[in-house]
Amino acid sequence: MRRDIGKIRLPGWTPFGRWLKRRMPTGLYTRSVLIVIIPMLLLQSVVAAVFMERHWRLVTERLSNAVTRDIAAIIEVIRTYPSPADDYAQITRIARDTFQLNISVEQGGELPPPRSKPFFSILDDILADQISEQVRLPFWIDTVGDSRLIEIRIQLDDRVLRIFAIRNQAYASNTHIFLVWMFGTSLLLIGISVLFLRGQIRPILALADAAENFGKGHRADPFSPRGADEIRRAGIAFMQMRERIERQMEQRTAMLTGISHDLRTILTRFKLQLALSGDNPDLNGMSADVDDMQSMLEGYLAFARGEAEEDFGELRLSDLLEKIRSDFDLHGKEMTYRIDGEDLLSVRPNAFMRLVGNLAANSERYADKLHVEARHSARWLTLTFDDNGPGIPEASREDVFKPFYRLDEARNLNASGTGLGLAIVRDIARAHGGNVTLADSPQGGLRAIVRVPA
């Protein structure tokens, strides 16, 4: 029995994990920023919800309790020392000077109807509870609005006591200063973290750009490892790998150049001897073999070079396709093309012309009609070649890209071919950072799709 040790799957966690993964950012910089911001926000939320709420309520309770005691004392004075009607000047002065409360007594007054509580009613709740416990008389309070005063009315038999108190006397209104400092400091720390993260991410982006340019075959731009130790190690490893690959390519090119020089010398001697032999029908076969060897040698060298030493330049696609169309007309075959997007390309001109030429020549050799569809978007250039030839079996479509591979009925080779035509095509496409694939054509033959970065 198979057991997955250490894997605990909670019900519903897998769908939620997939949903969260689809909506999470993919960039390293964005994820790093979230790693800094999310814990800080959670911490601030906990502090604000737990500590600040308790602190706020405790301070407000104490302030409201003190104001309510002052009001209870004033009520006790009014009841203990009755004054003539409408003569509460002494009590009003005592309340103003001693308790900082402005009061007035309305004879025969009644309490207004209750007001609706505000959404955040901590002051209303606490002040109402304190008045109910200490005064124990019908009351009405008004704390709504941005006024710095709160109004309290208390029913005293046939009269109403109106009290105006400063809001700060009953409410911890300066707590927001602590919140401002807390969140302001958090924003400052987040800003500093973002700057440091950007400095750490920039070397990774530089390394990725250098690797991408090298993979596309661009000339090596100046690159120096920097950043954290791990990033420096990765950069140094990339530079060493790039140097090894370039050194290997140089050695291969130098070796093949020497081989080509020696073989061409021998082939030249063969041709000279055949020319000096005169018109001898017995030597026609040997002359054809020498030509085949010359063609094979050029194909080998072209495949080995891969046009890697060529710089990027501009190429007008319409001019290239028009030349191919003219060549088809000379051989009595039909070729059409359509370009969707920008006509000017930034590629290795000679290598790209060879890529398109090889695919077109393949169709010209085995088909009567060829249609080329070019789509040039902001990021990709896609060329689609559709012909009505015999095509290539699906099982062999990857094999034909291998060097020197031959089909029984060679679709991509003629009698004197070397088996390198499609191999060179894919090599050039991948040197540009793209690829070539084969499929069935709507015209009944072969479809070749070239996709390279724009």
PyMOL commands that set and color helices and strands:
alter all, ss='L'
color gray80, all
select helices_A, chain A and resi 13-23+28-80+89-99+122-134+167-170+175-215+229-276+281-305+317-330+349-366+394-396+399-401+421-431
alter helices_A, ss='H'
color red, helices_A
select strands_A, chain A and resi 101-107+139-142+149-156+159-166+313-316+334-341+344-347+369-376+380-387+435-440+446-453
alter strands_A, ss='S'
color yellow, strands_A
deselect
rebuild
show_as cartoon
